[in-house]
């Protein structure tokens, strides 16, 4: 179980930490330093790199989580409510990410290619809002997962 917990935790750190860095540090710096066309191109490249790691994190989270639930605890009937909450909220995060990846990110990439910066800015703003929601969910899950059995 120690391997599955370690993989699970590392995946969470990568995903939630990456979102926090991008949203709270990189975005304000990019706004101050780069003109909109360069900023949009930067975000396309940042997302291209980061989203690959998010897909890896999602696969690892699901595999390690289900490994613990079914391999160690013999199913969801034998885990605490905090695990059910963590699982449900995690699925919501995954669905939000998949929407970001397949809809606004795809449109952002296209807008940058055709130099439609107004559309690109709108899609980037949409991504920023959804990432903000996922950050809040991810932080909430982290609290529930680490302290859940005690509250």
Secondary structure, DSSP 4 states (H G I P E B T S, - for coil): -HHHHHHHHHHHHHHHHHHHHIIIIIHHHHHHHS-HHHHHHHHHHHHHHHHHHHHHHHHHHHHHHHIIIIIISSSGGGS-HHHHHHHHHHHHHHHHHHHIIIIIHHHHHHHHHTT-HHHHHHHHHHHHHHHHHHHHHHHHHHHHHHHGGG-
